[in-house]
Amino acid sequence: MSNKREHALDTKLIHFGSEVDAHTGAASVPIYQASTFHHHDIYNPPVHDYSRSGNPTRQALEDYIAVLEGGARGLAFSTGMAAISTTFMLLSSGDHVIVTEDVYGGTYRLLTTILNRLQIETTFVDMTQLDAVKAAIQPNTKAVYMETPSNPTLKITDIYAIATWAKDNGLISIVDNTFMTPYYQRPIELGVDIVLHSATKFLGGHSDVLAGLAVAATTELGQQLKYLQNGLGTVLGAQDSWLLIRGMKTLGARMAHSEISARKLAAWLDSREDVPSVYYPGLSNHPGREVQERQSTGFGAVVSFDVGSADRAKKLLNQVKLPIVAVSLGAVESILSYPPMMSHASMPAEVRQERGITDGLLRFSVGLEDIDDLIADLEQALNHSKS
């Protein structure tokens, strides 16, 4: 029996296996800006032959995320949606998938306007209710897709309970882990088959790269995803792979700082009578807090809140000075987003309402600014938007 101590995640973020170049000793992964690779011996082809099929810089990133998530194989894609859509290509015409009801708008659009044309069926359910998930299974169900915390209402799904039920029923379990990242949540350790990330967000962390990542729990599933990635060509380029590696090295420091600030922001918003609803799993009154504490080591850096109406939300967005008002999240700068017109604009208004994505809902991704400055700015915007 080995007595070797496994490194903590903060250490793995820096020492992931490719942090030092084996050939030169460089303290940064080289950027192999090459599309093709010479065969020195035609009988013994090189590890990489064409960058769509594999690139050394991308390989370093793929190994990196596999180490962090504790999976058998990682894959890097051109965007988060490329990772998601490629993963859904594991399904075939006539298959059925069960999906978190308040899923990211891009995923909803993929399922309801593209995959439905390929006769892949979807049932959206409230995954905080295990019985509702169980009731949604059909003879042709092949997968269950979780997003937790969900976007943007931050509902919490019991990953272990769903993954266990999925395994018992022969279903592939998939989790979008964008909001938590492996720093706070590692679904594969809870029995999940595939973990997905929009790495554009917290993993990249600097609003300067588009990327998606997938991690498969088994070698066999990893090979299936690799085959699909190569066939579809949904790969991440070498330069963007390097940028993502650089961003991921500071993930721990960024997430820890932003979460402390997010907790303070959520508590402050929750104390205000002019803010009807605040959604943050770290609040004592959040219905999913107990599950979140059981399956994660933190609550994340995203706080959503309802200011009562679309008119007030838009006034507030035009009044804030510090957060950028934009699509996306997870950056060093705070980002204030309006889901009805941004991340979930592709979801019909009546569907948004059913899922709690109200016209007054705002999503605040807390960055690295001083939290007292952010609160002061938000306070003046809230006060101004009353009039």
N, C-alpha and C positions, 0 to 999 in steps of 0.2 A: 504494500500500500504506500502510495506517495504522500509525503508530508509537505509537498510544495504548496505554498499558499497562493491562491488565485488573486491576481491583482484586482483592486477596486476599479470601478468604472472611470473615476477621475484619472487613474493611472493609464487605463486602456485608451483613453482619449488621446494621450500623448505617445504611448508605447503600444502600437497596434500591429507591429510586424514589418511594416515597410517604411518606418519613420526615418531610417538611415539607408541611403542607397548602397546596396551591396558592392557595387563596382567602384564607386568613387569616394564613399563615405560622406556624401552630401547629406546635410540635415534636412533636406526637403525632397519629396518624391519628384523625380525628373518628369518634365512634360514631353512625352513622346509624340511630337506633332508629325505623325506619319500615317499615311493611309494604307501602306503596304510594306511588307517585310521580305528581305532577300532570303532565298533558300540556298544556304551554303552547300548543302548536300541534298540532292533531290530525293534520296532514299531516307533521309532523316529530316523531315520538315521542321521548321522552328515552332516554338510554342504558339506564337502569334503569326498569322499570315496576312490578315486583312482587318483593318480596325473596326469594321462593323461586327466582325466575329469576336474580336478581342484586341485590347490595347493595354500595354503595361501600366499606363497611368490610371486608366479606368479599372484595371484589375486590382490595383492597390486600394482604390476606393471601395470596390466591391468586397474585398477581403476585410477592409476596415469596418464596414457596417455589419458584416456577418459576425465579427468579433464582438461588437457592441451589443448586438441583439441576441447573441448566443445561438445563431442558426448555422446550418450546414453550408449555405451558399448565399452570397449577396449579388445583386444585379443593379446596375446604374442605368437610368433612362433619361431621355431628353427633357422630360417634365414629370411632375407628379401624375398628371392625367395619362401620360404614356405608360407609366408603371401600372396604374389602375386598369387602363384599357387592355394592356397586354395580359395582365393577370386574368381578367374576365374572359380572355380567349382560351382559357382552359376549358370553358364551357362549350357545348355544341348546340346546334339548333334543336329545339324541343326541350332544353334543360330549363330548370327553374332555380332562382336564387332568392334567399330571404335577406332583406337589407334594412339597416337602421333607417327609421322614417325621416329623421331630420338630418339626412346625409348632406355632404357638401354639394352645392348646386351643380358643379361640373360632373360629378358622379351621377347625380339624378338625371342630368341631360343625356349622358351616355346611355344609361339604362332605358330611358323612356323614349328617346328619339332615334337611337342608333341600334342598340342591341335588340330592341323589340322588333325591328325590321328583319333581324336574323332569327326570329322566333325563339329568342331567349327571354323567358318570362321573369318578372320581378314582383315580389310582394313586399311592401314596405310595412314594417311593424315597429311599435314602441318596444325597443329592446331592453328597457328597464323592467319589462314584464316578461319573465321567463315563460309563463303559460301562453302568452300571446305568440312568442316565437315558436313554441312547440305546436301550437294550433295551426301555424302557417305552413307546416310541412306538407308536401304533396308527393305522389309517387315518383315524379320527375325532378324533385329537388336534389341539387348536387352541391350547393355551397351556401354558407351563411356569411354575410359581410357586415362587420361591426365598425362603427366609428365612435370612439370613446376617449375623452369627452366628445360629444357630438358638436357639430358646427352648424349654427352658432349658439344654440341654447344650452350647451354644456351638460347634457344629460349623461349619466354614467351607466354603462352596461357592465354587468358582471362577466368579465372575460372568461374566467375559469368555468363558471356554470354553463355558459353558451358553448365553449370549446369542448367541454366534456360531453354535453348532449350531442353536439355535432359529430364527435368521434364515435359515439355509441350508435349513431344513425348513418355512418359512412359518408358524412358530408365534409367537404373542405371548409375549414374555418379561416377567415381572413380578417385582419384588423388594420384600419388606417390609424397609425400611431403618430400622426403629424404633430398634434398638440402637445403630447407628453414627451416624445422622443425617448430613446433608450435610457436617457439620463434618469427619467422618473418612472418609466413603465416598460417592461420587457414581456410582451405577450407570449412569445415562444415558451418562456419558462412556465406559463400558465396553460400550456397545451395547444396553442394556436399553430396552424400550419404555415400561414404566410403573413408577414408583416409588411405594410406599405408606408411610404413617406412621401409627402411633397417636401423634398429636401430644399426646395426654394425657401422654405420658411425657417424654422429654428435651427435646423442643421447647418444650412448655409449662413444664415444669421446676419447678412449684410446687404440684402436687397440688390445683389449684383450678379446672381446666377439663377437660371432655371434648371431644375433637376428633379428627378424622382428616383426612389430607391425601393427595392424589394428584397426581402430576406425569406428564404425557404427553410423550414425546420428540418427537412430531410434532403439527402443528396438526390433522390429520385425526383422529388418535386422541383428541386433546383434545376435539374437537367431539363425538365419539361418547360420551365420558364425560360431557360436559356435558349432552347430551340425556338420558342415563340419570339423572343427578343431578336434573335438573329434573322428569323424569317420576316418579321415585320420591320426590322431596321430601326427600332425605337431606342437607339443607344445614345449615351451621353458622350460628347466630344472630350478630347484630352485636356484642353484648356479649362473647360468647365469642371471636369473631374478634379483637376488640381485646385481650382478655387474652392470647391466644396470640401476637399480634404483640409485645406487651410482654415476654412470656417469652422469645421467640426472640432478642431483642436481646442477651441475656446468654448465649446458647448457648455461644459460644466459651470464655468465661471459666469457665463451669460445667463443660463437658466436659473442658477441660484440667486443671482442679483435681481433678475426680473420677477421671480416668484415672490420674494420678500416684498417688493413694491406692489405686486398685484394683490397680495393679501391686504395690504394697507388700503389700496384703492377700493377694493371690494367692500371692506368694512365701512369706509367713509361714505360710499355711495349708498350702502344699505341703511345708513343712519339718516339719510335725507328723506324728508316727507314728500319732496317733489319728484322723487324717482320711484315709480310704482313697483318695479321689479328689478332685481339684481341676480344674475346667474354666475355663480363661481363655486366650484366644488369644495373650496376651503372654508366657506361660510358654514357656521354651525347649523343653520336652518336649511341647507341644501339637502334634498332628499337622497342624493347619492353619495353623501360624504362618507358614510361607513364603508360602502363598497370601494370607494376611491382609496381610502386609507388602507384597505386590505390588499389591494392589487397594485398600488403605486406608492412611490416614496415622496411624492409631492403633489401639488394641486395645479401647477402650470402658471402661465403668464398671460392668459387671456381672460378678460372679464367682459361679459355682455350685460347690458342694462337697457331698460325700456324707459323712455322719457315721456311717454303718454300719447304722442301723436307724431305723424309724419312731418307736420309743419314745424313742431318744436325740434325734432331731430335734425331737420335740414338747417334751421337757424343755428343750432349748436355747431354743426359741422362747418358752417361759414364763419364761426366766431372763435374757434380754438386757434391757438398760436403755435403750440409746441408739437403735438402729434401731427404727422402728415395725414391728410385725409386721402385714403387710397385703398385699393384692393391689396390683398395679401396680409401677412402677419409674420411674427417671429424674428424681427430684425432688431438691430442695435437701437434704431430710432423707434419711438412709439408710433403705432399706426392705428388710426381711428377709421373704422369702416362702417358702411351702412348696408347691411346684407340685402334688404329688399331691392336696392338699385345696383348692388355690386356682386358679391359672391353668390347670391341666390336669385339674381335677376332672371335666370333661365327657368326658375320654378314658377308656375302659374300662381297668381295672387291668392286664389282660394286654397291652393295646396300649402302655400306659405302660412296662411292663417291657421290651417288645421294643425300644422306642426309647431305652432307657437312663435313663428317668425313674424312678429307684428310690425306694423308700419312705423312704430316708434322705437324699434330695436336698434341699438348700436353695439358694435363689437370693438373693444379696446385691447389691442395687443401692447402690453407694457414693455417698453424698451429699457435702456440703461440710463435715462435721465434721472435727475434727483426727483424722488417721488413727491416731495412737498411742492416742487415747482409744477409738476404735472397736475397735482390736485388743485393748486391755486389757479392754474389756467383753466381747468375743467369747471371750477366753481364759477369763475367769471362768465364762462360760456353758458353754463346752466342758468345763471341768474339773468343773463341777457336774453336767453331764449324764452323766458317766461312772458315777456312783453309781446 
